[in-house]
Amino acid sequence: MPGRNVVKLDIPDSYYHVYARGSSHRKVFRDDDDYCVFLNLFKRHLSEKQVFDRTGRKYPHLRGQIELLAYCLMNNHFHLLIYQKNKGAMSNLMHGVMTSYSVYYNKKYKCSGALFETRYRASCISSDEYLMQVSRYIHLNPGNWQAYPYSSIHAYFGIGKSEWLQPEKVIDLFGSTPVYADFLDDSDDYKKSLDEITDELANKA
């Protein structure tokens, strides 16, 4: 029987927490280049301009169909916060990213077989309140979250923001980035919120 959230709803105009981890908890990112390659695959599909491969073939262009709002890449798993405008866009994006990355990883490290435990897990977020809480959960995933280089936290405060990342829907809920910063720093509220958002998380069985 598939795990919870492996079989996903596919609803347009909806927010999702997306999660995947390495098969048998193996590392899926071993060095800086691995993290960069993975993020560049989102750039491939979500940039404002169409991207082409070396032969001139178009990669699927999903800009306007789906938005990546936040992310955090850990060494053996990743979290994404996504807004899906068009039905099927999330599946197309995740298939393109995870398949291409698996090919890259297996070739680089001379591996074979499935890199990830499952295709990915996704849980539909039911309210703005939960959207706020899940964004905090993603950004606070690393213990050293304020200095962690492989999450979208720095872009939220205008540091190295990529045009394929679109955090505005989250920031607008708070009105400003300083208010969001205070929200992230509120450790007591965060601890209380964890039980409340369990059903909104794709990585909770």
ChimeraX commands (.cxc) that place a marker at each C-alpha (Angstrom):
marker #1 position 0.00,0.00,0.00 radius 0.5
marker #1 position 1.43,3.41,-0.87 radius 0.5
marker #1 position 2.38,5.73,1.97 radius 0.5
marker #1 position 0.34,8.72,2.94 radius 0.5
marker #1 position 0.48,11.51,0.34 radius 0.5
marker #1 position 2.30,9.39,-2.24 radius 0.5
marker #1 position -0.95,9.26,-4.21 radius 0.5
marker #1 position -1.76,12.93,-4.59 radius 0.5
marker #1 position -4.70,15.15,-5.25 radius 0.5
marker #1 position -4.17,17.27,-8.34 radius 0.5
marker #1 position -6.10,20.46,-7.75 radius 0.5
marker #1 position -5.63,23.73,-9.66 radius 0.5
marker #1 position -5.18,26.99,-7.75 radius 0.5
marker #1 position -3.83,25.15,-4.69 radius 0.5
marker #1 position -0.79,25.20,-2.41 radius 0.5
marker #1 position 1.28,22.09,-1.70 radius 0.5
marker #1 position 4.04,20.98,0.61 radius 0.5
marker #1 position 6.21,18.65,-1.50 radius 0.5
marker #1 position 8.78,16.27,-0.03 radius 0.5
marker #1 position 11.08,13.50,-1.18 radius 0.5
marker #1 position 13.96,11.66,0.45 radius 0.5
marker #1 position 16.70,9.37,-0.70 radius 0.5
marker #1 position 16.10,5.67,-1.01 radius 0.5
marker #1 position 17.02,4.00,2.30 radius 0.5
marker #1 position 17.77,7.51,3.63 radius 0.5
marker #1 position 20.86,7.75,1.39 radius 0.5
marker #1 position 22.37,11.13,0.66 radius 0.5
marker #1 position 20.97,12.69,-2.49 radius 0.5
marker #1 position 23.26,15.74,-2.28 radius 0.5
marker #1 position 26.93,15.04,-1.60 radius 0.5
marker #1 position 28.63,18.31,-2.53 radius 0.5
marker #1 position 27.92,21.91,-3.49 radius 0.5
marker #1 position 27.65,21.07,-7.18 radius 0.5
marker #1 position 24.83,18.60,-6.48 radius 0.5
marker #1 position 22.74,21.28,-4.76 radius 0.5
marker #1 position 23.42,23.72,-7.60 radius 0.5
marker #1 position 22.49,21.21,-10.30 radius 0.5
marker #1 position 19.21,20.42,-8.54 radius 0.5
marker #1 position 18.25,24.09,-8.23 radius 0.5
marker #1 position 19.23,24.78,-11.83 radius 0.5
marker #1 position 16.65,22.22,-12.90 radius 0.5
marker #1 position 13.95,24.46,-11.41 radius 0.5
marker #1 position 15.50,27.37,-13.30 radius 0.5
marker #1 position 15.19,25.27,-16.47 radius 0.5
marker #1 position 11.43,24.94,-16.10 radius 0.5
marker #1 position 10.40,28.07,-14.17 radius 0.5
marker #1 position 12.43,30.90,-15.68 radius 0.5
marker #1 position 10.62,33.76,-17.37 radius 0.5
marker #1 position 12.26,32.89,-20.69 radius 0.5
marker #1 position 12.08,29.53,-22.44 radius 0.5
marker #1 position 15.20,27.40,-21.92 radius 0.5
marker #1 position 16.69,25.15,-24.62 radius 0.5
marker #1 position 19.04,22.18,-24.42 radius 0.5
marker #1 position 22.33,21.94,-26.34 radius 0.5
marker #1 position 20.56,20.65,-29.43 radius 0.5
marker #1 position 18.06,23.49,-29.46 radius 0.5
marker #1 position 15.17,21.43,-28.09 radius 0.5
marker #1 position 12.80,23.22,-25.74 radius 0.5
marker #1 position 12.53,22.11,-22.15 radius 0.5
marker #1 position 8.97,22.13,-20.77 radius 0.5
marker #1 position 8.24,25.74,-19.82 radius 0.5
marker #1 position 5.97,25.86,-16.78 radius 0.5
marker #1 position 6.21,29.53,-15.87 radius 0.5
marker #1 position 2.69,30.80,-15.22 radius 0.5
marker #1 position 1.39,27.29,-14.53 radius 0.5
marker #1 position 3.16,26.75,-11.21 radius 0.5
marker #1 position 5.23,28.78,-8.73 radius 0.5
marker #1 position 8.01,27.68,-6.40 radius 0.5
marker #1 position 7.46,29.71,-3.23 radius 0.5
marker #1 position 10.07,28.23,-0.89 radius 0.5
marker #1 position 12.54,25.36,-0.65 radius 0.5
marker #1 position 15.04,23.68,1.62 radius 0.5
marker #1 position 17.48,21.03,0.42 radius 0.5
marker #1 position 18.96,18.74,3.09 radius 0.5
marker #1 position 21.58,16.11,2.32 radius 0.5
marker #1 position 19.10,13.20,2.19 radius 0.5
marker #1 position 15.78,14.91,1.45 radius 0.5
marker #1 position 14.17,18.12,0.25 radius 0.5
marker #1 position 11.12,20.27,1.00 radius 0.5
marker #1 position 9.29,22.54,-1.44 radius 0.5
marker #1 position 6.37,24.92,-1.09 radius 0.5
marker #1 position 4.49,25.15,-4.36 radius 0.5
marker #1 position 1.50,27.00,-5.74 radius 0.5
marker #1 position -0.09,25.05,-8.59 radius 0.5
marker #1 position -2.20,27.18,-10.90 radius 0.5
marker #1 position -2.83,24.60,-13.64 radius 0.5
marker #1 position -3.79,21.00,-13.01 radius 0.5
marker #1 position -0.91,18.65,-13.78 radius 0.5
marker #1 position 1.80,21.32,-13.53 radius 0.5
marker #1 position 3.24,19.96,-10.28 radius 0.5
marker #1 position 3.52,16.46,-11.70 radius 0.5
marker #1 position 5.23,17.79,-14.84 radius 0.5
marker #1 position 7.67,19.88,-12.82 radius 0.5
marker #1 position 8.60,17.18,-10.34 radius 0.5
marker #1 position 8.97,14.52,-13.03 radius 0.5
marker #1 position 11.30,16.75,-15.03 radius 0.5
marker #1 position 13.42,17.76,-12.03 radius 0.5
marker #1 position 13.67,14.40,-10.27 radius 0.5
marker #1 position 14.25,12.33,-13.41 radius 0.5
marker #1 position 16.97,14.65,-14.72 radius 0.5
marker #1 position 18.65,14.88,-11.35 radius 0.5
marker #1 position 18.62,11.09,-10.88 radius 0.5
marker #1 position 20.32,10.65,-14.25 radius 0.5
marker #1 position 22.95,13.24,-13.32 radius 0.5
marker #1 position 23.55,11.70,-9.86 radius 0.5
marker #1 position 23.81,8.10,-11.06 radius 0.5
marker #1 position 26.22,9.06,-13.82 radius 0.5
marker #1 position 28.40,11.19,-11.51 radius 0.5
marker #1 position 28.60,8.65,-8.71 radius 0.5
marker #1 position 28.42,5.52,-10.89 radius 0.5
marker #1 position 25.22,4.33,-9.23 radius 0.5
marker #1 position 22.16,2.54,-10.56 radius 0.5
marker #1 position 18.58,2.12,-9.44 radius 0.5
marker #1 position 16.17,4.55,-7.82 radius 0.5
marker #1 position 17.75,7.54,-6.13 radius 0.5
marker #1 position 14.60,8.61,-4.30 radius 0.5
marker #1 position 12.44,6.51,-2.00 radius 0.5
marker #1 position 9.26,7.42,-3.90 radius 0.5
marker #1 position 8.41,9.74,-6.78 radius 0.5
marker #1 position 7.59,12.46,-4.24 radius 0.5
marker #1 position 5.00,13.15,-1.58 radius 0.5
marker #1 position 2.65,16.13,-1.69 radius 0.5
marker #1 position 0.08,17.44,0.75 radius 0.5
marker #1 position -2.47,20.11,-0.15 radius 0.5
marker #1 position -2.44,23.09,2.24 radius 0.5
marker #1 position -5.90,24.02,3.37 radius 0.5
marker #1 position -5.64,27.63,4.62 radius 0.5
marker #1 position -3.50,30.77,4.68 radius 0.5
marker #1 position -2.69,30.09,8.34 radius 0.5
marker #1 position -1.28,26.69,7.50 radius 0.5
marker #1 position 0.55,28.14,4.49 radius 0.5
marker #1 position 2.34,30.53,6.81 radius 0.5
marker #1 position 3.20,27.76,9.25 radius 0.5
marker #1 position 4.45,25.34,6.58 radius 0.5
marker #1 position 6.71,28.02,5.10 radius 0.5
marker #1 position 8.26,28.44,8.54 radius 0.5
marker #1 position 8.60,24.68,8.96 radius 0.5
marker #1 position 10.51,24.47,5.66 radius 0.5
marker #1 position 12.85,27.36,6.43 radius 0.5
marker #1 position 13.56,26.18,9.98 radius 0.5
marker #1 position 14.34,22.62,8.89 radius 0.5
marker #1 position 18.13,23.04,9.24 radius 0.5
marker #1 position 19.44,23.64,12.74 radius 0.5
marker #1 position 21.55,26.55,11.46 radius 0.5
marker #1 position 18.70,27.88,9.33 radius 0.5
marker #1 position 19.81,31.54,9.37 radius 0.5
marker #1 position 23.14,30.69,7.73 radius 0.5
marker #1 position 22.07,27.61,5.78 radius 0.5
marker #1 position 23.01,28.06,2.10 radius 0.5
marker #1 position 20.60,25.60,0.49 radius 0.5
marker #1 position 17.23,27.10,1.31 radius 0.5
marker #1 position 15.21,30.03,0.02 radius 0.5
marker #1 position 15.46,31.94,3.32 radius 0.5
marker #1 position 18.07,34.41,2.05 radius 0.5
marker #1 position 16.00,35.23,-1.03 radius 0.5
marker #1 position 13.10,36.17,1.23 radius 0.5
marker #1 position 15.24,39.02,2.49 radius 0.5
marker #1 position 16.51,40.11,-0.90 radius 0.5
marker #1 position 19.85,38.28,-0.87 radius 0.5
marker #1 position 20.58,36.55,-4.16 radius 0.5
marker #1 position 16.95,36.11,-5.17 radius 0.5
marker #1 position 16.51,34.14,-8.40 radius 0.5
marker #1 position 13.75,35.16,-10.79 radius 0.5
marker #1 position 12.45,31.57,-10.95 radius 0.5
marker #1 position 11.71,31.66,-7.21 radius 0.5
marker #1 position 8.46,33.51,-6.39 radius 0.5
marker #1 position 8.06,34.05,-2.62 radius 0.5
marker #1 position 5.62,36.95,-2.91 radius 0.5
marker #1 position 2.50,34.94,-2.04 radius 0.5
marker #1 position 4.02,34.03,1.32 radius 0.5
marker #1 position 5.51,37.44,2.10 radius 0.5
marker #1 position 2.24,39.17,1.22 radius 0.5
marker #1 position 0.50,37.20,3.98 radius 0.5
marker #1 position 2.73,38.97,6.50 radius 0.5
marker #1 position 2.78,42.40,4.88 radius 0.5
marker #1 position 6.56,42.78,5.03 radius 0.5
marker #1 position 9.78,40.81,5.38 radius 0.5
marker #1 position 10.53,42.18,8.90 radius 0.5
marker #1 position 7.21,40.76,10.11 radius 0.5
marker #1 position 8.09,37.44,8.51 radius 0.5
marker #1 position 11.49,37.55,10.24 radius 0.5
marker #1 position 9.77,37.99,13.61 radius 0.5
marker #1 position 7.50,35.05,12.77 radius 0.5
marker #1 position 10.52,32.84,12.08 radius 0.5
marker #1 position 12.19,33.92,15.32 radius 0.5
marker #1 position 9.16,33.11,17.49 radius 0.5
marker #1 position 10.38,29.72,18.74 radius 0.5
marker #1 position 7.61,29.28,21.32 radius 0.5
marker #1 position 4.88,29.77,18.72 radius 0.5
marker #1 position 6.72,27.48,16.32 radius 0.5
marker #1 position 6.84,24.64,18.85 radius 0.5
marker #1 position 3.11,25.01,19.51 radius 0.5
marker #1 position 2.32,25.03,15.79 radius 0.5
marker #1 position 4.05,21.74,14.99 radius 0.5
marker #1 position 1.20,19.57,16.27 radius 0.5
marker #1 position -1.34,21.72,14.44 radius 0.5
marker #1 position 0.28,21.44,11.01 radius 0.5
marker #1 position 1.01,17.70,11.01 radius 0.5
marker #1 position -1.75,16.94,8.52 radius 0.5
marker #1 position -0.45,19.66,6.20 radius 0.5
marker #1 position 2.99,18.07,5.87 radius 0.5
marker #1 position 3.81,15.66,3.08 radius 0.5
marker #1 position 6.53,13.93,5.09 radius 0.5
marker #1 position 4.29,12.89,7.98 radius 0.5
marker #1 position 2.92,9.35,7.82 radius 0.5
marker link #1:1,2 radius 0.2
marker link #1:2,3 radius 0.2
marker link #1:3,4 radius 0.2
marker link #1:4,5 radius 0.2
marker link #1:5,6 radius 0.2
marker link #1:6,7 radius 0.2
marker link #1:7,8 radius 0.2
marker link #1:8,9 radius 0.2
marker link #1:9,10 radius 0.2
marker link #1:10,11 radius 0.2
marker link #1:11,12 radius 0.2
marker link #1:12,13 radius 0.2
marker link #1:13,14 radius 0.2
marker link #1:14,15 radius 0.2
marker link #1:15,16 radius 0.2
marker link #1:16,17 radius 0.2
marker link #1:17,18 radius 0.2
marker link #1:18,19 radius 0.2
marker link #1:19,20 radius 0.2
marker link #1:20,21 radius 0.2
marker link #1:21,22 radius 0.2
marker link #1:22,23 radius 0.2
marker link #1:23,24 radius 0.2
marker link #1:24,25 radius 0.2
marker link #1:25,26 radius 0.2
marker link #1:26,27 radius 0.2
marker link #1:27,28 radius 0.2
marker link #1:28,29 radius 0.2
marker link #1:29,30 radius 0.2
marker link #1:30,31 radius 0.2
marker link #1:31,32 radius 0.2
marker link #1:32,33 radius 0.2
marker link #1:33,34 radius 0.2
marker link #1:34,35 radius 0.2
marker link #1:35,36 radius 0.2
marker link #1:36,37 radius 0.2
marker link #1:37,38 radius 0.2
marker link #1:38,39 radius 0.2
marker link #1:39,40 radius 0.2
marker link #1:40,41 radius 0.2
marker link #1:41,42 radius 0.2
marker link #1:42,43 radius 0.2
marker link #1:43,44 radius 0.2
marker link #1:44,45 radius 0.2
marker link #1:45,46 radius 0.2
marker link #1:46,47 radius 0.2
marker link #1:47,48 radius 0.2
marker link #1:48,49 radius 0.2
marker link #1:49,50 radius 0.2
marker link #1:50,51 radius 0.2
marker link #1:51,52 radius 0.2
marker link #1:52,53 radius 0.2
marker link #1:53,54 radius 0.2
marker link #1:54,55 radius 0.2
marker link #1:55,56 radius 0.2
marker link #1:56,57 radius 0.2
marker link #1:57,58 radius 0.2
marker link #1:58,59 radius 0.2
marker link #1:59,60 radius 0.2
marker link #1:60,61 radius 0.2
marker link #1:61,62 radius 0.2
marker link #1:62,63 radius 0.2
marker link #1:63,64 radius 0.2
marker link #1:64,65 radius 0.2
marker link #1:65,66 radius 0.2
marker link #1:66,67 radius 0.2
marker link #1:67,68 radius 0.2
marker link #1:68,69 radius 0.2
marker link #1:69,70 radius 0.2
marker link #1:70,71 radius 0.2
marker link #1:71,72 radius 0.2
marker link #1:72,73 radius 0.2
marker link #1:73,74 radius 0.2
marker link #1:74,75 radius 0.2
marker link #1:75,76 radius 0.2
marker link #1:76,77 radius 0.2
marker link #1:77,78 radius 0.2
marker link #1:78,79 radius 0.2
marker link #1:79,80 radius 0.2
marker link #1:80,81 radius 0.2
marker link #1:81,82 radius 0.2
marker link #1:82,83 radius 0.2
marker link #1:83,84 radius 0.2
marker link #1:84,85 radius 0.2
marker link #1:85,86 radius 0.2
marker link #1:86,87 radius 0.2
marker link #1:87,88 radius 0.2
marker link #1:88,89 radius 0.2
marker link #1:89,90 radius 0.2
marker link #1:90,91 radius 0.2
marker link #1:91,92 radius 0.2
marker link #1:92,93 radius 0.2
marker link #1:93,94 radius 0.2
marker link #1:94,95 radius 0.2
marker link #1:95,96 radius 0.2
marker link #1:96,97 radius 0.2
marker link #1:97,98 radius 0.2
marker link #1:98,99 radius 0.2
marker link #1:99,100 radius 0.2
marker link #1:100,101 radius 0.2
marker link #1:101,102 radius 0.2
marker link #1:102,103 radius 0.2
marker link #1:103,104 radius 0.2
marker link #1:104,105 radius 0.2
marker link #1:105,106 radius 0.2
marker link #1:106,107 radius 0.2
marker link #1:107,108 radius 0.2
marker link #1:108,109 radius 0.2
marker link #1:109,110 radius 0.2
marker link #1:110,111 radius 0.2
marker link #1:111,112 radius 0.2
marker link #1:112,113 radius 0.2
marker link #1:113,114 radius 0.2
marker link #1:114,115 radius 0.2
marker link #1:115,116 radius 0.2
marker link #1:116,117 radius 0.2
marker link #1:117,118 radius 0.2
marker link #1:118,119 radius 0.2
marker link #1:119,120 radius 0.2
marker link #1:120,121 radius 0.2
marker link #1:121,122 radius 0.2
marker link #1:122,123 radius 0.2
marker link #1:123,124 radius 0.2
marker link #1:124,125 radius 0.2
marker link #1:125,126 radius 0.2
marker link #1:126,127 radius 0.2
marker link #1:127,128 radius 0.2
marker link #1:128,129 radius 0.2
marker link #1:129,130 radius 0.2
marker link #1:130,131 radius 0.2
marker link #1:131,132 radius 0.2
marker link #1:132,133 radius 0.2
marker link #1:133,134 radius 0.2
marker link #1:134,135 radius 0.2
marker link #1:135,136 radius 0.2
marker link #1:136,137 radius 0.2
marker link #1:137,138 radius 0.2
marker link #1:138,139 radius 0.2
marker link #1:139,140 radius 0.2
marker link #1:140,141 radius 0.2
marker link #1:141,142 radius 0.2
marker link #1:142,143 radius 0.2
marker link #1:143,144 radius 0.2
marker link #1:144,145 radius 0.2
marker link #1:145,146 radius 0.2
marker link #1:146,147 radius 0.2
marker link #1:147,148 radius 0.2
marker link #1:148,149 radius 0.2
marker link #1:149,150 radius 0.2
marker link #1:150,151 radius 0.2
marker link #1:151,152 radius 0.2
marker link #1:152,153 radius 0.2
marker link #1:153,154 radius 0.2
marker link #1:154,155 radius 0.2
marker link #1:155,156 radius 0.2
marker link #1:156,157 radius 0.2
marker link #1:157,158 radius 0.2
marker link #1:158,159 radius 0.2
marker link #1:159,160 radius 0.2
marker link #1:160,161 radius 0.2
marker link #1:161,162 radius 0.2
marker link #1:162,163 radius 0.2
marker link #1:163,164 radius 0.2
marker link #1:164,165 radius 0.2
marker link #1:165,166 radius 0.2
marker link #1:166,167 radius 0.2
marker link #1:167,168 radius 0.2
marker link #1:168,169 radius 0.2
marker link #1:169,170 radius 0.2
marker link #1:170,171 radius 0.2
marker link #1:171,172 radius 0.2
marker link #1:172,173 radius 0.2
marker link #1:173,174 radius 0.2
marker link #1:174,175 radius 0.2
marker link #1:175,176 radius 0.2
marker link #1:176,177 radius 0.2
marker link #1:177,178 radius 0.2
marker link #1:178,179 radius 0.2
marker link #1:179,180 radius 0.2
marker link #1:180,181 radius 0.2
marker link #1:181,182 radius 0.2
marker link #1:182,183 radius 0.2
marker link #1:183,184 radius 0.2
marker link #1:184,185 radius 0.2
marker link #1:185,186 radius 0.2
marker link #1:186,187 radius 0.2
marker link #1:187,188 radius 0.2
marker link #1:188,189 radius 0.2
marker link #1:189,190 radius 0.2
marker link #1:190,191 radius 0.2
marker link #1:191,192 radius 0.2
marker link #1:192,193 radius 0.2
marker link #1:193,194 radius 0.2
marker link #1:194,195 radius 0.2
marker link #1:195,196 radius 0.2
marker link #1:196,197 radius 0.2
marker link #1:197,198 radius 0.2
marker link #1:198,199 radius 0.2
marker link #1:199,200 radius 0.2
marker link #1:200,201 radius 0.2
marker link #1:201,202 radius 0.2
marker link #1:202,203 radius 0.2
marker link #1:203,204 radius 0.2
marker link #1:204,205 radius 0.2
view
